Structures are given as C-alpha cells and as structure tokens.
Amino acid sequence: MRRFWSLLVIIVLVMGSASVLAQQADNEKKCDTPSVADAKPSYYIGLGDSWFTRKDYATAVKAYTCAVDLQPDYAPIYVKRGFAYAGLQDSDAALADYSHALELDENLVSAYNNRGTLYTQLGNFGLAINDFTLVISLDPNNAVAYNNRGIVHAAEGNFDDAIADFEEAIVLDPTYSTPHASLAAVYSALAARSYQDYVKVAGSAARLPAGTPDEVLTSMDDSLRNGNFAVWLPLLTPSQ
C-alpha cells in the first residue's frame, strides 16, 4: 500500500510539472499585451528592435514573431527575426527565416547579406560568396557586401581577391571603417606567410633581421607615426 501511495505521489508531481511546462510554453508563444490599442506590426518590430539592442535575443524573437503573425507576407520581419535567432546561435532557424524572406522578396539585400554572413560563420564559403555577389549585383555601391565578400576570400586564402574587395569598399564609402581593418588583417596574414617563407629558407634557428613579427609591427606603427625610418635598416643586405 505504501508503495502504491508513493507511486501515486510521483505521478501527480510529474503531471504537475508537465502542466507547468506546458503553461510556460503557451506563455512564451503569447504576445505581450501591447501598450497601445490595435497594435500594428510596426509596434512589435520596434519592441523586437529594443530587445535586440539589449541583447535579449529570445524576447526579440518573440516580439518579431508577433509581428509575423500580424503580417506574414512582410519579408523584412523575417530578416530581423533571423538575426535574433543568429544571436541565439540557432543557425537553422536563422537560415530558414533569411531564406523565407527571399521567397517573399528575391531582391531583399539585407536577407542576402545576413545569410551570407551566417554561411561564412558556418564555413560554407561558396554559398556565402554567392550571396554577397548577389547583393553587389542588386546594389553595386554596397560597400558592406564588398567587405564581407573580401572576408570570405581572405578566409579561403585568396588574398588578392580579398584586397581588391576591401579597396573597392573603401572607395565606395571612405567613412566605413571596417574595410581598413580587414585590409590590415590581410596584410598581416601576408606578413605572417612571408615570415614563414623566411624561416623555410634561412632555417628555424635563423635570427629575424628586424625582430619578431610582433616587434616589427610595433616598430612599423611607430615609424608611421613619427617618420623614423630606422625600422627598415636591419633589412638592408650589403655586398661583401
């Protein structure tokens, strides 16, 4: 009899827990009561943007979903929700939203750009290049797309193509700072490769003429600031 009552208590507790979880799930699906009457999709989009800015991506997704429920054929909402899903590291949901946005509007630049960014993070470089190239075909002056495509080229080791894209991004928008950092990163990668080649030719025990790569980079930075050319002198090779 005691075993029966113990089993009954366990069943009741399990059922109670299941009921609580179900209620929580229902609550998560429900839209928050709007602070304005007859709230439009733009209300929930603004709410989602606010939560996204605070990095509360789960609540942002919930708000964007409310907007989707009210206007399911408005493609930009799916881009926003996809970006929030990406913040939650839910790549499948993010890709699904970006792709659905493009089903609704095949010319939506932001969907291609964000999907290309996510493809890059997932290592799907071919798909990423395709999306960024589509952005450029739709908006030839899109400096962001050039920078992003350049990043994919760099990740693949295609440094010449990367440099060309970064330089084009800088020409298109001189106030856009990121391509300058991207270009510097590529030249750093090329410098690292050159040092590796130096070691292969000179031997692993050979002393680097101008110091370690980090020391050279620091000296170069100082040289550009104060005009001191001394950093270059150890690289001279006199005749004997």
C-alpha positions in Angstrom: 0.0 0.0 0.0 2.8 2.4 0.9 4.4 1.7 -2.5 1.1 2.5 -4.2 0.8 5.9 -2.5 4.5 6.7 -3.3 3.9 5.9 -6.9 0.7 8.0 -6.9 2.6 11.0 -5.5 5.3 10.7 -8.2 2.6 10.5 -10.9 0.9 13.7 -9.5 4.2 15.5 -9.3 5.2 14.6 -12.9 1.8 15.6 -14.2 2.0 18.9 -12.3 5.5 19.6 -13.7 4.3 18.8 -17.2 1.3 21.1 -16.7 3.6 24.0 -15.6 6.0 23.4 -18.5 3.1 23.4 -20.9 1.8 26.6 -19.4 5.2 28.2 -19.7 5.4 27.2 -23.3 2.0 28.7 -24.0 3.0 31.9 -22.3 6.2 32.1 -24.4 4.1 31.9 -27.6 1.7 34.6 -26.5 2.3 38.2 -27.5 2.8 40.7 -24.6 -0.2 42.9 -24.1 0.5 46.0 -26.2 0.7 49.4 -24.6 -1.3 50.9 -27.5 -4.7 49.9 -28.8 -4.9 48.0 -32.1 -1.1 47.4 -32.2 0.3 47.2 -35.7 3.2 45.0 -36.8 5.4 48.1 -36.6 4.8 48.2 -32.8 6.1 44.6 -32.3 9.0 45.3 -34.7 10.0 48.3 -32.6 9.7 46.2 -29.5 11.8 43.5 -31.0 14.5 46.0 -32.1 14.5 47.4 -28.5 15.1 43.9 -27.0 17.6 43.1 -29.7 19.6 46.2 -28.8 19.7 45.0 -25.2 20.9 41.6 -26.5 17.8 39.8 -25.2 17.5 37.8 -28.4 14.9 35.4 -27.1 12.5 38.2 -26.2 13.3 39.9 -29.5 12.4 36.7 -31.4 9.1 36.6 -29.5 8.3 40.2 -30.5 9.2 39.7 -34.1 7.1 36.5 -34.2 4.1 38.7 -33.0 4.8 41.0 -36.0 5.0 38.0 -38.3 1.6 36.7 -37.1 0.1 40.1 -37.9 1.8 40.5 -41.3 3.2 37.1 -42.5 4.0 38.4 -46.0 6.3 41.2 -44.9 9.8 40.0 -45.7 12.0 42.4 -43.6 10.5 41.0 -40.4 11.9 37.6 -41.2 15.4 39.1 -41.6 15.1 40.8 -38.2 13.9 37.6 -36.6 16.6 35.6 -38.4 19.2 37.9 -37.0 17.8 37.4 -33.5 17.9 33.7 -34.0 21.5 34.0 -35.0 22.2 35.8 -31.8 20.8 32.8 -30.0 23.2 30.6 -32.0 20.2 28.9 -33.7 21.6 28.7 -37.2 18.9 26.5 -38.7 16.1 28.9 -37.6 18.1 31.9 -38.8 18.8 30.4 -42.2 15.1 29.4 -42.5 14.0 33.0 -41.8 16.5 34.5 -44.2 15.5 32.1 -47.0 11.8 32.6 -46.4 12.4 36.4 -46.6 13.9 35.9 -50.0 11.0 33.7 -51.1 8.8 36.7 -50.3 11.2 39.3 -51.8 14.0 38.0 -54.0 15.6 41.4 -54.2 15.9 41.9 -50.4 19.6 42.9 -50.0 19.6 42.6 -46.2 18.5 38.9 -46.4 21.3 38.0 -48.8 23.8 39.9 -46.7 22.8 38.3 -43.4 22.5 34.8 -44.9 25.9 35.2 -46.4 27.3 36.3 -43.1 25.9 33.2 -41.4 27.1 31.0 -44.2 30.6 32.4 -43.6 30.5 31.7 -39.9 29.4 28.1 -40.7 32.3 27.7 -43.1 30.0 27.5 -46.2 32.2 29.8 -48.2 30.8 29.1 -51.7 27.3 29.9 -50.6 28.5 33.0 -48.8 30.3 34.3 -51.9 27.2 33.7 -53.9 25.0 35.7 -51.5 27.4 38.6 -51.2 27.8 38.7 -55.0 24.1 38.8 -55.4 24.0 41.8 -53.1 26.6 43.6 -55.2 24.6 42.8 -58.4 21.5 44.3 -56.8 23.3 47.2 -55.2 26.7 47.9 -56.9 27.6 50.6 -54.4 27.1 48.4 -51.3 30.4 48.7 -49.5 29.4 46.3 -46.8 28.9 43.5 -49.3 32.4 44.1 -50.8 33.9 44.0 -47.3 32.0 40.8 -46.4 32.9 39.1 -49.7 36.5 40.1 -49.1 36.4 38.4 -45.7 35.4 35.1 -47.4 38.1 35.4 -49.9 40.6 36.0 -47.1 39.3 33.0 -45.1 39.9 30.9 -48.2 43.4 32.3 -48.6 42.6 34.2 -51.8 44.3 37.4 -50.6 44.5 39.2 -54.0 40.7 39.0 -54.4 40.2 40.0 -50.8 42.4 43.1 -51.2 40.5 44.1 -54.3 37.2 43.8 -52.5 38.4 45.8 -49.4 39.9 48.5 -51.6 36.6 48.8 -53.5 34.7 49.0 -50.2 36.9 51.9 -49.1 36.5 53.7 -52.4 32.7 53.3 -52.3 32.4 54.6 -48.7 35.5 56.3 -47.2 33.7 56.8 -43.9 33.2 53.0 -43.5 36.0 52.0 -41.2 35.8 48.2 -41.2 37.4 47.6 -44.6 40.5 49.4 -43.3 40.8 46.8 -40.5 40.0 44.0 -42.9 42.8 45.2 -45.3 45.2 45.4 -42.4 44.3 41.9 -41.4 45.1 40.6 -44.9 48.4 42.3 -45.0 49.2 40.8 -41.5 48.4 37.4 -42.9 50.6 38.0 -45.9 53.4 39.2 -43.5 53.0 36.0 -41.4 53.3 33.9 -44.6 56.4 35.8 -45.6 58.0 35.2 -42.3 57.2 31.5 -42.6 58.9 31.5 -46.0 61.9 33.3 -44.4 62.2 30.6 -41.8 62.0 27.9 -44.6 64.9 29.5 -46.5 67.1 30.7 -43.6 66.4 27.8 -41.2 64.4 27.7 -38.0 67.4 28.8 -35.9 68.0 31.9 -38.0 67.6 35.3 -36.3 64.9 37.5 -37.8 66.8 40.7 -39.1 64.3 43.2 -37.8 62.9 41.2 -34.9 59.9 39.1 -34.4 56.7 39.8 -36.4 55.1 41.5 -33.4 58.2 43.6 -32.8 58.3 44.6 -36.5 54.6 45.5 -36.5 55.1 47.7 -33.4 58.1 49.4 -34.9 56.3 49.9 -38.2 53.4 51.6 -36.4 55.8 53.9 -34.5 57.6 54.6 -37.8 54.4 55.7 -39.5 53.6 58.0 -36.6 57.0 59.7 -36.2 58.6 59.3 -39.6 61.6 57.3 -38.2 62.8 55.0 -41.0 65.3 53.1 -38.8 63.0 50.0 -38.7 63.9 49.3 -42.3 67.7 49.5 -41.9 68.2 45.9 -40.5 66.7 44.6 -43.6 69.4 46.0 -45.9 71.8 43.5 -47.4 75.3 44.9 -48.1 77.7 43.4 -50.6 80.8 41.6 -49.2 
